[in-house]
Amino acid sequence: MKKGVQSVLFSVLVGALLLCAGCGKSGDIYTAGVYTASAEGYSGPVTVEVEFDGSSILSVHVLSHSETVNISDRAIDELPSRIVEAQTWDVDAVSSATFTSDAIREAVRDCLAQAALR
């Protein structure tokens, strides 16, 4: 009889542990999707598109800008991949294209705020 009670209690304990195992957070920090935002660059707005899954930045693309060709090119080409690699908007600006870099980073930061789980 004593052994039967122990078996039942053990089964209840195991069941409770299994139920609690599914109660933890999933690790998601973003609402998956594609978000867009704009920020002011040197010559006008810079618009970016950022794609997220639940836990990471998947891609960053500059959709449009009015920046000076040749001066802004490095920032537009390099910053999106740096942001994805670092998984943050807070990456170093490209020298000679500080305004463009700041606009890209600010717009990405806006997208991060839009996607953040509340």
N, C-alpha and C positions, 0 to 999 in steps of 0.2 A: 504494500500500500504506500509506504513512504517513498519507494522508488517511483511509483506512478505519479505522485505529486511533484517530485523533482523533475520528472520528464515534462510534465505539463508546464511548470514554471520555466524550465529551460526553453521550451518551444515558444512560450509567450515572450521571453526575453529576446530570443533570436528574431522573432517577428517584429518586435518593437525596433530593434536595431536596423533591420532591413527597411522598415518604413522611414526611419530617421535618415537613412543614407540618401534617400531621394529628396530630403527637405533642404539640402544645402543650396547655396547660390550656384547658378550655372556658369558664372564667370563672364557673362555678357556685360559689357560696359556701354555698348552703342545699340541703337535701334538700326538694324540692317537696312540699307537703302542707299540711294544716291541723293546728295544734297548739293545745292549751289549757293554761292554767296559772292558778293562783290566788295571791293575796297578800293579806295582812291590811290592810284599810282602817281607817277610824275606828270603824265599827260592826260590822265582821265581814269575811269574805272577799269579795274582788272577783275574779271569774273572767272571763278574756278568751280570745278565740279569734283566732289570727293565721294568715293564709294566706300562703304563700310560693310563688314559683316558684323556679327555680334561682338567680336572681341578685337578687331583690328581695322586699320586703314588699308584698304585694298589698292586704291589708285587715286591719284590726283592729276587733274588735267586743267590747263589754262584754256578756257573756252574763248575768251575774247579780251582784247586790250587795245589801248591807243598809245602804247609806249614807243619810244624811239627805237627803230630797227638798229641792229648791231650793238647798241648799248644794253638793251634789255634782254637780248637773245639768250645769254648765258643763264640769267636768272629764270627765264621762262623754260629753258631746256633742262636745267639741273635741279632746281628746287623741288619740283614735284617728286622726283625719285628719292631725293634726300629725305623728304618728309615721310614717304612710305617706308623707307629703310629705318629711320629713327622712330617711327610711330608717334611723332609729335610735330606740332607746328613750329616748335622752338628750335629751329636749326639756324646755322650761321647764314647771314646775308651774303650775297655775291657782291664783291667789291666792284665799284663803278655802276652798280645797278641797285643801290640801296633802296630807293623809293619803290622800285618794282618788286624787290625782294620783300619789303615790308608789306606791300599790298597783297602779295600772294600769301604770306604768312598770316596776315590779319583775316583774309577771306577764308583760309583753311581753318583758322581758330573759330570763326563764326560757324562753319560747317560742323566742327567738333561739338560746339555748344548745341546746335540743332539736333545732332544725332545722340547726344548723351542721354542715357537712361535716367529718368527722374524718379 
